Structures are given as structure tokens and as C-alpha cells.
Amino acid sequence: MIVRQMPAWPLQMRAETAAAYCDEADTDEFLRGVEAGHYPPPGSSFGGSAKWHRAVLDAAIDRHHAIVTPTISNDLIDLL
């Protein structure tokens, strides 16, 4: 039995890493998905390259699969 270990994904990712994280065939396919609105645009730029945050990619994938992610309210009135 072959056991493959999944990589530890960083919190921020370049397009190449984000493409692999989203299981796209290549970076071009991932960027076409960004352009089509399937994935969000990069949230920041560090070191001259665009970066995507893992949590934002997770939320986009959840929406694509109609998964509702619960949110925690900081408003105490909502807790009463």
C-alpha cells in the first residue's frame, strides 16, 4: 500500500502553488478560473508576485460546492 503525504500548504500562495492547491491542471487554468470569477483575485503582493490566501481559496471552493461555512459574530448582541 502506497501512502502519499499531502504537503503542508502555506497561508499565502503564488499562482503556481494556488493552482496546485485548487487541483487545477496548471497555472494558466487557475488564472482562467480567477478571470472567470471561480477563484478570487490575489489579495496582496509580496516580493513582486501576486499572492492568494489559503482561507480565501477555501471559501471560494466552499461556495462552488454550495457549502455554507459558519461565521462567528463579534457582536455580543448576536450572542444573546
ZIHUFEN-V327385 format. One record per pair of residues at least 6 apart in sequence whose C-alpha atoms are under 7 Angstrom apart, sorted by the first residue. I is the first residue (numbers start at 1). J is the second residue. Records with the same first field share a line. If there is no record, write none. Layout:
I = J  J
This chain:
11 = 53  54
12 = 51  52  53  54
13 = 51  52  53
14 = 49  50  51  52
15 = 27  51
16 = 27
18 = 52
19 = 26  27  30
24 = 30
33 = 39
34 = 40  41
39 = 57  60
42 = 50  51  52
43 = 51  52  53
44 = 50  51
45 = 51
62 = 68
